[in-house]
Amino acid sequence: MTISSQQIIGELVAKDYRTASIFKKRNIDFCCNGDRTIEEACDLKNININEVIDELNEVMNDSGTSTDYIAKLAPEDLADYIIEKHHTYVERRLPEIKTYLKKVAAVHGEHNPELIKIRDLFEASSGELAKHMKKEEMILFPFIRKMAKAKTSGEPLDAPHFGTAENPIRMMKEEHANEGERFSEIAKLSGNYSPPTHACNTYRVSYAMLREFEEDLHRHIHLENNILFPKALEMEKELFGHSQKDHINA
């Protein structure tokens, strides 16, 4: 496959997740803003597009087989994977990182005021992510499973209270974008998670955990925005001929 400048970033990463490392190295967002072309993203950051395309082609043409089998999962199985892998990770890490950040901000905040801002941003993210995941688990993902069952059984599907999958998906993507912006700010404040030379071990561990958390969040959002959501909308069209907004329980 030869990469073109008009290739949509999110679609490319969905086909082969190995390409994500090329974008991440240059701080090009492939999850929340994955609907841009390579050219648009490179122009925005004043990056040499030819270098990016050459590296992408090298990765895509590697003889090794991509291990990103997850993208090939059925929508309902992918939803389960996201809960088991990413939601569980977030639920486990949130209280742990919050504890570290509170301690570091209390000890070092006077001389490193960015720590207080980072703590506050993460506190806000913690609350929003918890609510966000619950909405997915209680509203959108169950409907994806119902669609999959209806597709297999041929049984009619009752209209959900939200009308069409497009509505919760739009909300989820907006919330993803909000968290992406919040973590972009955290990354800037922390010097891309680089602790100062005087940092104690707790300080260093906090930054390392934040970096890991952001990387997992990017992967998490990518799987939803670029793979699960398009699959869910396509399944909805297959079941109803077109959007449920216009045709459900007909």
Secondary structure as the mmCIF struct_conf table of DSSP 4:
data_model
#
loop_
_struct_conf.conf_type_id
_struct_conf.id
_struct_conf.beg_label_comp_id
_struct_conf.beg_label_asym_id
_struct_conf.beg_label_seq_id
_struct_conf.end_label_comp_id
_struct_conf.end_label_asym_id
_struct_conf.end_label_seq_id
TURN_TY1_P TURN_TY1_P1 SER A 5 GLN A 6
STRN STRN1 ILE A 8 ILE A 8
HELX_RH_AL_P HELX_RH_AL_P1 ILE A 9 LYS A 15
HELX_RH_3T_P HELX_RH_3T_P1 TYR A 17 THR A 19
HELX_RH_AL_P HELX_RH_AL_P2 ALA A 20 LYS A 25
TURN_TY1_P TURN_TY1_P2 ARG A 26 ASN A 27
BEND BEND1 PHE A 30 CYS A 31
TURN_TY1_P TURN_TY1_P3 CYS A 32 ASP A 35
BEND BEND2 ARG A 36 ARG A 36
STRN STRN2 THR A 37 THR A 37
HELX_RH_AL_P HELX_RH_AL_P3 ILE A 38 LYS A 45
TURN_TY1_P TURN_TY1_P4 ASN A 46 ASN A 46
HELX_RH_AL_P HELX_RH_AL_P4 ILE A 49 MET A 60
TURN_TY1_P TURN_TY1_P5 ASN A 61 ASN A 61
BEND BEND3 SER A 63 GLY A 64
HELX_LH_PP_P HELX_LH_PP_P1 THR A 65 SER A 66
HELX_RH_3T_P HELX_RH_3T_P2 TYR A 69 LYS A 72
BEND BEND4 LEU A 73 LEU A 73
HELX_RH_AL_P HELX_RH_AL_P5 PRO A 75 ILE A 82
HELX_RH_PI_P HELX_RH_PI_P1 ILE A 83 HIS A 87
HELX_RH_AL_P HELX_RH_AL_P6 THR A 88 HIS A 108
TURN_TY1_P TURN_TY1_P6 GLY A 109 HIS A 111
TURN_TY1_P TURN_TY1_P7 PRO A 113 PRO A 113
HELX_RH_AL_P HELX_RH_AL_P7 GLU A 114 LYS A 135
HELX_RH_PI_P HELX_RH_PI_P2 GLU A 136 LEU A 140
HELX_RH_AL_P HELX_RH_AL_P8 PHE A 141 SER A 153
HELX_LH_PP_P HELX_LH_PP_P2 ASP A 158 PRO A 160
TURN_TY1_P TURN_TY1_P8 HIS A 161 PHE A 162
BEND BEND5 GLY A 163 THR A 164
TURN_TY1_P TURN_TY1_P9 ALA A 165 ALA A 165
HELX_RH_AL_P HELX_RH_AL_P9 GLU A 166 LEU A 189
TURN_TY1_P TURN_TY1_P10 SER A 190 TYR A 193
TURN_TY1_P TURN_TY1_P11 THR A 197 HIS A 198
HELX_RH_AL_P HELX_RH_AL_P10 ASN A 201 HIS A 222
HELX_RH_PI_P HELX_RH_PI_P3 LEU A 223 LEU A 228
HELX_RH_AL_P HELX_RH_AL_P11 PHE A 229 PHE A 240
BEND BEND6 GLY A 241 HIS A 242
TURN_TY1_P TURN_TY1_P12 GLN A 244 ASP A 246
BEND BEND7 ILE A 248 ILE A 248
#
